[in-house]
């Protein structure tokens, strides 16, 4: 069985040094239609990040303000926020044994995470050549494969829910193109 991971983050900006609100991920086998498994869903300590100089972008805050109240509460709620050092260690451990690391635009998700890891003095357990872009494969499909698994309105901008939808869409794309494991 191939083990891939889909990662999604929610942030307060679009640049590498922005605050990361949450990180969600799941592992999956893209060559099957088995349910994604081994989920990770972490809300990061915002104050710890801003005290180190990570940026909150006003335009992104304005965008969040336009989201439904339950989406904002899920993103900005202060309960269960995790220390950055604990997160970095747990995330690195979670990635052990993963062949390919997917994201919806890896230079966004992994670029921001890489900056966060560097800023807090942690090595990262992935290499640029392991990153895969789900956006590219979805754009090759006759219709966006995420639409079939989009979840509910309450799931929008939830890092874990987005990661699961994207992982299932990669599986569907692999099936469509008859991608075979090497």
C-alpha positions in Angstrom: 0.0 0.0 0.0 1.2 3.4 -0.9 1.0 6.0 1.8 0.5 9.6 0.8 -0.5 12.5 3.0 -2.8 15.5 2.2 -2.1 18.6 4.2 -4.2 21.8 4.4 -3.6 24.9 6.5 -5.7 27.8 7.5 -3.8 31.1 8.0 -4.0 34.8 8.7 -2.1 35.7 5.5 -0.7 34.4 2.3 3.1 35.1 2.7 5.5 32.6 4.2 5.7 34.4 7.5 2.0 34.6 8.2 0.3 33.2 11.3 -1.0 29.6 10.9 -4.3 29.1 12.6 -4.6 25.3 12.0 -3.1 22.4 10.2 -5.1 19.4 9.1 -4.1 16.3 7.3 -4.9 12.7 6.5 -3.0 9.8 5.1 -4.4 7.9 2.1 -3.6 5.4 -0.7 -4.2 7.3 -4.0 -4.4 4.0 -5.9 -7.5 2.9 -4.1 -10.8 4.3 -2.9 -10.2 3.4 0.7 -11.1 6.1 3.2 -8.4 8.5 4.3 -7.0 7.5 7.7 -4.6 8.7 10.4 -5.9 12.2 10.6 -4.1 15.1 12.2 -6.0 18.3 13.2 -4.1 20.9 15.2 -5.0 24.5 16.1 -1.7 26.4 16.7 -1.0 29.0 19.4 -1.4 32.4 17.7 0.1 34.5 20.4 3.3 32.5 20.4 3.6 33.1 16.6 2.9 36.8 16.8 5.4 37.2 19.6 8.0 35.8 17.2 7.0 38.3 14.5 4.7 36.2 12.4 2.3 38.5 10.4 -1.4 39.0 10.5 -2.6 40.3 7.1 -5.5 42.8 7.3 -6.9 41.7 3.9 -7.0 38.1 5.1 -8.7 39.2 8.3 -11.3 41.0 6.3 -11.8 37.8 4.2 -12.3 35.8 7.4 -14.8 38.4 8.6 -17.0 37.6 5.6 -17.2 33.9 6.4 -20.1 32.3 8.3 -20.0 32.7 12.1 -19.5 29.0 12.7 -16.5 29.0 10.3 -14.9 32.0 12.1 -15.5 30.4 15.5 -13.9 27.1 14.4 -10.9 29.0 13.0 -10.4 31.6 15.7 -11.6 29.8 18.8 -9.0 29.8 21.6 -9.7 26.3 23.0 -7.1 23.6 22.5 -4.4 25.7 20.9 -1.1 23.8 20.7 2.4 25.0 21.4 4.4 25.4 18.2 7.3 23.2 19.4 4.8 20.4 20.3 3.1 20.7 16.9 6.4 20.6 15.0 7.5 17.4 16.7 4.1 15.8 16.3 3.8 16.8 12.6 7.3 15.4 11.8 6.4 12.2 13.6 3.1 12.0 11.7 4.9 12.3 8.3 7.2 9.3 9.0 6.6 6.7 6.3 4.7 9.0 4.0 5.9 8.7 0.4 4.3 11.8 -1.2 3.0 14.9 0.6 0.1 16.6 -1.2 -1.3 20.1 -0.8 -3.7 22.3 -2.8 -0.7 24.4 -3.9 2.2 23.0 -2.0 4.3 26.3 -2.2 1.5 27.8 -0.1 0.9 25.2 2.6 4.4 23.7 2.7 6.1 27.0 2.1 4.4 28.6 5.1 5.0 25.5 7.2 8.7 25.4 6.2 9.0 29.1 7.3 7.3 28.3 10.6 9.5 25.3 11.3 12.7 27.3 10.5 11.6 30.3 12.6 11.0 28.0 15.6 14.2 26.1 15.1 12.8 22.7 14.0 13.9 20.5 11.1 11.2 19.5 8.6 10.5 15.9 7.8 9.9 16.4 4.1 11.8 17.4 1.0 10.6 19.6 -1.9 10.7 16.6 -4.3 8.1 14.8 -2.1 5.6 17.6 -2.5 2.7 17.2 -4.9 0.2 19.7 -6.1 -3.4 18.5 -6.1 -4.5 21.7 -7.9 -2.7 20.6 -11.0 -4.3 17.2 -11.2 -7.7 18.6 -10.5 -7.4 21.1 -13.3 -6.8 18.1 -15.7 -10.1 16.5 -14.8 -13.3 17.0 -16.9 -14.9 18.5 -13.7 -13.5 19.4 -10.3 -13.4 16.1 -8.4 -13.8 17.9 -5.0 -17.4 18.8 -5.9 -18.6 15.2 -5.2 -17.1 15.2 -1.7 -17.4 18.9 -0.8 -19.0 18.2 2.6 -21.2 20.8 4.3 -21.0 24.5 4.5 -19.8 24.0 8.1 -16.7 22.1 6.7 -15.5 25.0 4.5 -12.1 26.3 5.7 -11.7 23.6 8.2 -8.2 22.3 7.6 -8.9 18.6 8.3 -12.2 18.6 6.3 -10.5 20.2 3.4 -7.6 17.7 3.5 -10.0 14.8 3.4 -12.0 16.2 0.5 -8.8 16.8 -1.4 -7.4 13.3 -0.7 -10.6 11.7 -2.0 -10.4 13.9 -5.1 -6.8 12.8 -5.7 -8.0 9.2 -5.5 -10.8 9.9 -8.0 -8.3 11.6 -10.3 -6.0 8.7 -10.2 -8.9 6.3 -11.0 -10.0 8.6 -13.9 -6.5 8.6 -15.4 -5.9 4.9 -14.6 -2.7 5.8 -12.7 -0.9 2.7 -11.7 1.5 2.3 -8.8 5.1 1.9 -9.9 
